[in-house]
């Protein structure tokens, strides 16, 4: 998944930004750096630990690092380009190149926060920096890498581009030919496919789940209906409910707010009034929830609310099904997930179902059962603010 940002909540800093999925399924924003990013880039370099700083600079932090950062964040031109990966407002990694005497050759360098390493940040930065450089006529990247920096060398070697490495006196000279050869395109496609699959595991294979009910919810309301299906289906993970003003519901461990949850649930099913969906999504993000299924209708009234909801999903790197979804299900015996408002359970089987219309999804689910066919999984995408049929076909 890589979608250009174009919602009402976008700000000037997001011009040219795209959403990308890391290897661990986290959704981040990748965009060109600009002068407004100087403080964030400087902070990222100053917060590198001693080993990462040594790998980046071959020694201690240079005294004129401010000048380096100023150059990195200058506007992209024919001699220079840079990209950054952000989770919300936090900068996780940067990559930049400077053209050398030969205008088709540029030196490339990367720095990734210690908390974001091993998640594919560097690989994504390199891929998009390659595209930017090719657009400006660059055909080769070169880099000097300490030979003991195995992670960086593996990233260059595994990116799919023609790569030559020469080792001498503890330093490896790397040369990448920026030709979009078949192996490179295949490697990019496979990385994106694998990341998309991982990002949807929290939707279809959550190890923990919370149903967020409306205040004063009663047994016939949407939240309790979802809980009833989860319990009847024998959901295998940890199950919680958020039930304001109620001490408990259907025997499920309950708390008054998302922030009171004892664990950061992988999936939250939102069954709250549309007007408060953005606020609840923010609470979920702050608590560390990885994905949302929004049964509620899309945020109504204020025209800014859809942008606010998407903004919260993107700020915290979550995936979202809906709004206006009837839920998701997965009959895998290891999961046994039925987080839907369907009036009756569906027999398990081998049919996968993705539908935008919740009513059609429920009707098909029942008709398949009458034909003796069961479901392996069902996703009602609803308004498709984030997850769409294309994502699920991955």
N, C-alpha and C positions, 0 to 999 in steps of 0.2 A: 504494500500500500504506500503510495506517495501521492498526496493530493495537494494541489496549490491552495493556499489559504485565500478565501474570498468571502468571509462572513462579515456581518455588520460590526462584529467586535474587533476586527483587525485594526491594528494601529500602524503608524508610519514605519516603525521598525520592522514590520513583517513583510515589507515589500520584497518580492522575490523569494519568499519563504515557501517551503514545502514541508509536509508532515511525512516522516519516515519512521519505520519500525526497526528497532534494534534487535539484536540476536536473542535477547531475553523477552521479547514481546512488548517492551515499553515503547510508547509512541512519543517521539520528540520532534522538535522543529529544527530544520536545517536551513540556513540562509547566509548570504554574503555578509561579511562584517563591515561596519562603517565607523565613522568617528565617534558616534554615540556609544560604541562598545569598548572604548579604551579602558575604562575602569574595570569592567568585567574581565577583559583579557589580561590586564595587569594583575588582577587579583588571582586569576587562575594560575599564572606563572609563579607568583609569590607563594601560593599555597601548595605547590608541588613538593613532595617530600624529597629528602636528600638524594635518594637514588634516582628518582625521576628527573630531578634537576640536573644531576650528573649526566644522565643519558641525553637530556635535551641540549645541554650547553657544553658537554665534555669537561665540566668543572663546576665551580660555584656560579651563582647568578651573576651575569655581567653587570657592571656598574651602570651602564647606559641602557638598561632594559626598557626604560621608558621610551627611548628613541626607537627601539625595535618594535615595541607595541604600537607606537604612532605610525610607523610604516605599515604594519600589518593591517591597521584599521583605516588606512587611507582608501579613498574610493577606487574600485577596480578600474584598471586601465590596461593598455597593451603590454606593460612591463610588470604587472603585479596582480595577484588575485588572492582572496582569502575567503574561508568559509568557517562558520561556527555551528555547533550543535547545542541547542538549548532545551532544557526541561523546564517549562514555565519561564521564569526570569533567570534561572541558574544556567550559567555557561558550563557545559560539560567537556568541550573539546574544541580545538582550533586547528586549522591547517592553512598553510599559505605557500605561495611560490613567488620567486623573483627571477625574472628573465636574465640570462647571462649575456655575454658578448654575442654569442650566436642567438639570434632572435627566436630560433626554433627550440632552444634548450633553456630549461629553468631549474633552479634548485628548489627542492620542496622540503618542508619541515612540518611536524605535527606535535601537538601537546594535548594530552588527555588527562583530565582530573583523575586522581587516584581512586576516587569513589566510583568512577564510571568506566574503569578499565575492564577488559574481558567481556564487554557487551557489544562489540562491533562498532563502537563510535569511530575509531580510527579508520576502519574500512569504509564506512559510509562517507566520511569526510574526503578520503582519497578518491572515491568514485566520482563524487560531485566536483571535486577540484579538477580532476582529469577532464570532465566535460567543459568546465569553465576555461581551462587552459587551451584545449583544442579549439574552442571558439575564437580564441585570440591568436591562433597560429602556432602555438607551442606543440612540438611533436616528441619531446623527450623530457622526462624528469630525471634529475640526478640528486643523490643524497649521500651524505657521509654519516654512517651509523656505527656506533661502537659495536664491535663484534659480540660482546657479551649481552647486548640488547636483543635477545632472541625473539621477544614478542614483536618488536618492530620489523625485524628481518622476515619473520614468518608472514606478517601482514603484507609486505611488499611481494614476497615470493608467491603467496597464495591468491593475489588479487586477480589473476587471470591474464594480465598483460605480459608481453614478452619482457623478461627480466634477466639482467646480467649482474652478477656480483663478483667483485674482486676484493680479496682480503689481504691486508698488509698492515703489520705492526699494530694489531688490535683494533683496526678500523676497517670497515667494509664499505667499499664504494658501490653504490647501487645505481643502476641505470634502467629506467622503465621506458619502453617505447610505447607511445600513446596511440597505438593503432587499435581500433575497435574490432579486434579479431574475434573469431567465433568462440574461442575459449573464454575470452573476457566477457562477452555478452551472455554466454551460458552461465558463467560464474555469478554475474550480477543477478540474472533471473532466478537462479537457484537460491542465492542469499535472500532475495526479496520473498520468494515463496516460503522458505523455511521460517523467516521472521514472521510473516503473516500467520502461518499455522500456529506458531508459539503464542502470538498475541491473542489468538482466539481460544486457547486452552482454558483461560479463566472464564470464558463464556460457556463453553460446553463441557468442561471437565473441572469445575471448581472444587477444590478441597475444602472450602468453607464458603458459606453463603449467608447473607442477611436479607430478610424481607423488611423493607421500611414501610410501615403502615401509616395510614392517615390518623390524625388525632381523633380519639373517640371511635376508632374502627370497631365494628361489630362482626359477628360471625359470618354474616352474609356479604360483607364488604370485600373489595378486591384483594387486599392484603391477606386476610384470613383465608380466602379462597385459594390463593397461591400456596400458603402454608399447608392447607389441607391436602393439596395435590402432592406437595413435597413429602409430607408424612406418609400418605397412602402409597406413594411410589417407592418408599424405603430409601430416600436419599442417603448416600453413604458417607457424606462429609459432615463437617460441623455446621449445625444450623442454629441461627439466631434470629430474633425479631426485634425491631425497634417499634415500640408501641407507646407513644406519649400518653400520659395520664392513665395507663393500665399497668398493673404489676406483672402480668403474664398473659399468654394466649395459647391455647391448644397444647399446653404443656411444654412449649418451646422456651428456652432461656431468653428472657426479654430485658431490654434496657430502654430508658426513656429517650436517649439521643444516640446518634451514630458515634459521637465522640466517646460514649461510655462503653462501647464494645470491648470485650476483653482481648480480642484478637483483631488483626487487620484482615477482614474477610476478602477473599479473592473476587467474589461476585456480590453485587448488591442489586436487588430487585426493587425498584421504586414504585410504590403504589400510593402516591401522595397527590394532593391537588396540583394541577398544572402550574399555578402561580408560584409554588415553592420548590418546584423541581430544580431550578438552578442552585438555590441555596442548599438543598440536600445533596446535590452532586458535588458542591464544594466541600461539604462536610465529609463526604465519602473520600474525596481526593486527599483531604487533610489526614484522614485516618489510615490511608494506605491501600484503599480498595483498588483493584486492578481493572475491573470492568463493571459496567452498568447494564441492566435491562430495564428500560423505562416503560412500564405498563401504562403510566399516566399519558394523557394526551399531551401534545406539544405545548410549551409555555404559551399561555394566552394573554390577551390584553396588551400590555406594553410591547411594542414592536421590537424592542431591544432584547427581550428575554430569550429568543432562540439563539442570538449571538452570545448571550451570557452563558447559556447552557453549554454551547460548543466551546466557549472560552474556558470554562471550568474543566471540561473533559480534556482539552489540550494542555491546560496548565499543569495537570497532574499526570499526563501520559496515560490516560485510561482509554479503553475501547468502550463503545456504547452501541447497544441494540435499541432501536426505537428513536423517538417516542412513538406512542400509539401502537405498541407491540402487544400481542397476547402472550408473549413469553417464549421460552426455549425449553427443549427437552432432549434428553440423551438416554437411550435405553441400555447402554452398555452396563453389564452387571457390576462393573467396578465403580460406576457412577450413580446410576438409577436416579437421574435428574428429571423432574417434571415441574419446572417453574413456570407454569402456565395457568391461565384462568379457564381452561377447557372444562366443560361440565362433566366429562367422563374420561377415564384413563384410556390411552391408546395401547393396543398390544404391541409388544416389541417385535421387531423384524428387521428387514434389510433395506427398507425404503427411506431415503433421505428427502426431506421436504423443506424448501425455502419459499416463503410467500410474503408478499408485502401486505396483503389484506389479511387481517386477523380472522374475519368471518369465514373467508374461503379456506384458511388454514385449518380451522376447527372442523368445517364441513368435510374437507378432504380427509382429515384424520379419522372421522367417524365412518366415512364411506370406505376407506381402505380397510378398516376393521371389519366391516360387513362383508368384504370380499376375501377375508382371511389373510389380509396383508398387514404387516405391522411396520412401525417406524423404527429406524435406527436413531434418527435425530430429526428435530424440527426447529426451525428458527423463523419467527415472525418478525420481519425487518421493520415493519411499520413505516415511519416517515424517513428512515434511512439517513439520519443525520450523520452517522459514521459508518457502521458496518452495513455493507450491501451484499447483494447476491454475488457480485464479482469476488468479494473477499472470501465468501464461503465456498466458492468453486475452487479455491486454491487447495 
